[in-house]
């Protein structure tokens, strides 16, 4: 089922829970609601979904839950869109384990951070991605220096790109200058915008995809934005993008999962609560997220 092309709008899916006193933190994964959400995203123009990312709260899941979440996405939309499964782990043996399971379950590709919970050096980063890529599925490496404290610089990405099956980088540094520099130093590596609030800038500089958070809230509009930007229709793209950016900025903040789930609630989908360590938004944050989202919705003609 694998594909070397992991571009387009692939949504880092939020994960719904339902109250269950026997589940961790009293919240059980609602697989039926998750399947419906994945279906809604693809039916509204997104190319695929990305289960078990940080937005999907993978680190708060049991091993059984984590596998079932990915399998739910694959079974629901795997014939109509791509499913890029997060295989993040503290070390290469854990990440490879999740990559093997994803391959067994039919994933199209993998998203992988450098070692989590450890500031790995160059050699350790390369060994980590070599282990994951050896499973045989296309790999999108994930540069998130904010959370991992490891920066996949363009020079390091040039080395990583030489690993068989590494096909793309999800770039989340927030520095749009990186797009051209990566394309120069690793010309065979697809650059995927990982931060919603620089997506237009990244696409105009040559990014070929958007691994996205707020399309959980605005899938059809996000697919349209990607289409306009990819076609170079700048004025139309700007007119759609600019009213959304205040909301999109929450994708790069600590409370991004809570903010996106609140956005889902506001548009009539189900976002719901998060598992610890994430708690509810403060009253101040909730009011600001709501205001930013209301402005975005008004620009789209949604009450």
N, C-alpha and C positions, 0 to 999 in steps of 0.2 A: 504493500500500500504506500510505500515511501515515495516522496517526490523531492527532487533537489531544489525546487522553487518553493520557498516558504514566505513569499511576499504577499502583498495585498493587505486587506484589513483583517487581522486575526485578533480576536478579542480575548484578552486575559480575563477569563470569566470569574465573576463573583460567585460565591457559594451560599445558597440558602440553607438555613437551619430551621428546625421546628422544636418546640419545647418537648423535652423527654428527660425525666428525672434520672433515668438510668444511664444516660449518655454523658460523655465528658462535658463538664461545666453545665450540665442540664440541657444541652443542645445537641440534637441528632441531625446529621446531614439529611436534607430532604431531597432524595435522588429524583423523585418524580418532578418536583419543581425545577430542579437543576436541568433535567432533560428538556423540559418545556422551554426553559430560558435559552439553552443552546439552540433549540429548533427556531425560536423567535429571532435570534441573532442572524442565523444563516438565511432564514426566510426574508429578512429585511436587508439583504444585500452584502453582509459581511462574508468574507471568503472562508473563514473558519474560526475555530475556538482554541484557546490555550488553557486547559485545566492544570491545576496544581502549580500555579504561580504564586507569588506573594499576595496578589490580590485574591487568589483563591484560598488563602490561609493554609497552604500546604503544611506548614510547620506546626499547626494546631491539630492536625489529623492523626488518627491512628494509621498504622500501615494498611490495615484492611480498608479503611475509609479512603485512603489516598488512592489505592488501586481501583476501588469501585468508582470513584469520581471520574478517573480517566476512562474507564471502560464505559461508563454511562455516556460520556461525550462521544466516544468512538461509535458506540452502537446507535446513538441518536442521529448524528450528522456526518459520520465518516464516509458515507456514500455520496454526500452532496457537497461537502466542504472538507477542508483539511483540519486535522487535529494535531496540534503541536504540544506535546506533553512536557510539563516541567519535571525535570529529574534532579533537582538541586539536592546536594548532600554535603555533609561536613568534609568527607573525603572521597577520593576517586572510587573506592570500593562501594560506598553507598550509592553514589551517582550512577555508576555502571549497573548496579543492581536494579535501580529504577529504570534505567534505559533498557535493560534486558526485558523487564516486565512490560514496558511500553511497546517494545517490538513484538513481544508475544501476543499482546492484546490488539495489535493492528494500528498503532499510531503511524501517522505520516512523517512525523519529524519530532525532534527533541529541542527543548529550551534548557540551557544549562548555565548556571552561575559558576564562577570559580569556587574553590572550597569555601563553604560557609563557616563562620565562627573561627576562622583562622586567616591571618594575613599572609597568604602564600607568596613565595618568590617566583621569579620567572620560570625556573625549571619545574617547580611544583605545579604551576598553572598549566604548563604545556603537558606534563604527565597526566594531569587531571582530565584535560580535554581529549588526550590521546586514548585514555581508558574508555571514556564515554563514546567517542567516535568509533572505536573498534567494534561496537555492537552492530554497526552497519546502517543505521538510520541517518538521514541528514540532520546535522546539528546546527542550531542557532546558538552561538555563545552569547552570554548576556553580560554586558558591561554596566555594572551598577556600583561605581566606586563609593557612592554615598553610604550604602549599607554594608558592602563587603570589605571596604578599605583596600580593595585591589583594583587598580585602574588598568583596564585593557587598552593601553595606548595604541595609536596607529602603528607604531613600530612593533609592539608586541603582537598585535593582530596580524601583521604581515607574517610572523612566524606561525601563529595559530592557524592561519589560512592554508598553510602548507600541509596540514593534517588531513588525511583522506576523510571525506564525509563532512567536514566543517564547511558550511555553505553560506552562513550569514552571521551577522552580529546585531543583536538588539542593543542599540546605543542609547544609554540613559544618563550620560554625563551632563546633559543639558547644554553642551557646547556645540552649537550647530557648525562651527568651523571644523569639527571632527569629520563631518560627512565627506567633504572633498579630500581631506587628508587621508582618510581611510581608503577612499577610492584610488588615490594616488599610490599609496604604499601597499595596498592589498587589492589590486584591481579585480581579482576574481571573487571577492567576497561581497555579497549583497549587504547593504546597510539598511537596517530596519529601524525606523523611528520608534523609540521606546518611551518617550515623554510626550504626553498629549499637548502640552502647551508650547511645543516647538515643532509640531508635526508639519505644519504648512511650510515653514522655513526649511525643514529637513527634506521634504519631498521636492521642493524647488531646487535643492542642491544635489538631487540625484538619489535620495533614498527610494527604495523600491517597495517598501512595505511599512506598515504601522501595526506594531504589537501593542494593543491599545487598552485603556481603562474605561474612559467615558463612553465608548460605543456600547457598553452595558446599558447606558441610559438612552443614547441617541444612535442606534445602529444604522438606520436608513440615511440619516443626515451625515453620519461619519463616512459611510460608503460613498455618498455623493461628494463630500469634500475630497476624499482620496481620488475619485474619478476626475474632478475638476483640476486638482493640483497636478496629477499625473499627466493630464492633457495640456498643461501650461496655461490654463484659463485663470489667470491670476486675479482679475477683478472679481469674477464670480466667486472664486475660492475665498478671497478676502472678505467679501460681503457675508458669506456664510460663517467664516471662521472667527472673525473679530468679536462678535457678540458672545461666542462660546468660550473665549480664552479665559475669562475670569473663573469660570467653572473648571475648565481644563487644568488650571494651575493647581487645583487640589490633588491632581494625580501625582504631583511631585512633592507633596507634603506628608508629614508623619501620619496624618489621619486620612490618607487616601482611600483606604478600604471602607471606612465608615462613611466618608463623603459620597463615594460612588453608590454605596448601598442606600443612602438617603435619597440620592438622585433617582434611583430605581423606584423607591417608594413614591416619590413625588410625581412620577409619570405613570403611576398605576401598575407598575410591576411590583414584585416582592423582593426587597433587599434584605430587610430584617437586621437582626443583631449579629455581632461578631463573637467568636470565642476568644477567651483570654490568650495572649496578654492584651488584646485589644478590648477596650471598654467603650462605652457610649461616648458620643461627642459631648463636649461641654456645652452649656447653653449658648455661650458666645460663639463657639465654632458652628453649632447647629444653625444659629441665626444667620451667620455669614454664608455658610454653604447654601442655605435655603434662598437667601437673597441673590446670590450669584447664579443659582440654577433658575430662579424665577425670571431673571433677566434673559438668560439663554433661551428658556422656553417661550418667552414673549417674542423674541426675535424670530422664532420658528412658527409663531402663530398658534402656540399651544397654551391653553389656560392652565 
